[in-house]
Amino acid sequence: MCANKPRKGWTSVGLFAALATAITLLFGSVAFAHSGLGAASPGPGAVVGGEITTIQLRYNRTMTDPDGSVTDPNGEIVGSTFTQDGNLRVIVSLDAPLSVPGQYAVRHISTDVEDDDRVEAAYLFTFDPTAPPPQLEIIADDDGFPWVWVIVGVGGLVIAVLTWRLATSMQRARDSAPAA
């Protein structure tokens, strides 16, 4: 009969592990389901020059209701208009060409048509009048493997195993303690 106790305990742990894995995969896919920027000109981290009067944003899913801002190196908001130009593309028209060298921040907000979520993100690029003009840069998909959820799932499994071991140890201690 003692030989069956650990087997029952490991069955519970196995069921818990299966449940934790299912939950991890379910929430992992939901957490990374939001759309993002698929390409931009100037792109994130780019060093660009020339006369820049527009910024182009291309999303990887259908977006609507674009908005945002462009901030210059001095922290001042650059006058700009965000205009939808197709399902995936937004054109940011600047009121005047960029003139202050340094790092610019592009903050963009839009609504994902598929799930109606408002998506907000930002990136930086550097304006250097002597650099070449911007080109459309493809942005790598950052939805990679959901490592955070794997770590959470494994951590939950470790906690469950340790809790089970503690509970069985305490039960054995109670069973072997002399009656008072």
Protein Blocks (a to p, Z undefined) as FASTA:
>chain_A
ZZmmmmmmmmmmmmmmmmmmmmmmmmmmmmmmpccdfbdcddehiacedjdfbdcdddfb
dcehiadddddfkopacddddddebjkbccdddfbdcfbgcddddddddddfklopacdd
dddddddfkbccddddddddfkbccfklmmmmmmmmmmmmmmmmmmmmmmmmmmmpccZZ
